[in-house]
Amino acid sequence: MRDGLHALELQQLELLHVLLQECSVTRAAEKSGQTQPAVSRTLRRLREVLGDPLLVRSGTRLLPTERAQGLREPLSEILAQLARMEAGAGFDPATAQREFHIACADCLPPELLPRIIERVMAAGPGLRVRMRLIDPAFNVEKALEDGAIDLVINNSPKPREDLRLGVLFTDEVVCLMRADHPMAGERRLPLARYLGLRHLAPHPSSMRELGPVDGELAKTGYRRHIAATVPEFNMVPYVLARTDLVFTTGRHFAEHYAGRMALAVVRAPSEFPPMRFYQLWHELNHGSSSNRWLRQQVRAAALP
């Protein structure tokens, strides 16, 4: 085993471990924060170095070879030992003097950012958090590469291969509207009726690509009638309370305000898949103990 493994980098060994546990390129990509093409290339490299196919297709599944099964236990022990070594010289939030910079979308559930700040502030007196919104003039990829920000939290990333991605949670797409709106009594809006309504939308955070709602509609050749836009999500409920406009968003955001104002939540057309929220970081920070700690806090804050 040494003749093959000694030629591999630590990140390749970590990905090999994930692949052998998941037996799926898709799930390994999601779990490791890499793109599927990047995982496929690494798998080809692993097969070449180890001289074994490792995972063999059987119908719709990937099954581990005998060599791969034999690698699981020793590889787990190697990585566990490395993790213990790293923990001895890791990031100590209780004594650290550190400022974290996070860029985030405006569409996050209202309780998420306060929970993140709460967790970071409680961990140490020398920790600080600076959060900023993603706007059309902000180049997220360059800011991550330059170290201007440590992390991005968003729901529609298009990452380059030098950026890592971790799924935080998924959220059902719903429509938020005035409580006495003509459609407020519906259980779900059919697509045809949805397209016939007048919509409220956020100002786009990027001029280069459509947001998750209009992006999904564009895939099937549809467009909705956006009658008004707002610069910030926190203005949405107040506009809805005064108009017959409909706002398409995640259930967490909608139910937060529906529980505080005279607003109704109706399920969006079934053509909309669930929204997926991510955290995104640069490959340069993947091994950083402080960045890893920050990602853990964000992930813990995002859990329901």
Buried (B, 14 or more C-beta within 10 A) or exposed (E): EEEBBEEBEEBBBBBBBBBBBBBBBEBBBBBBBBBEEBBBEBBEBBBEBBEBBBBEEEEEEBEBBEBBEEBBEEBEEBBEEEEEEEEEEEBEBEEBEBEBBBBBBBBBBEEBBEBBBEBBEEBBEEBBBEBEEBBEEBEBBEBBBEEBBBBBBBBBBEBEEEBBBBBBBEBBBBBBBBEEBEBBEBEEBEBEEBBEBEBBBBEBBBEEEBBBBBEBBEEEEBEBEBBEEBEEBEEBBEBBBEBBBBBBBBBBBBBBBBEEBEBBBBBBBEBBEEBBBBBBBBBBBBEBBBBBBBBEBBBEBBEE
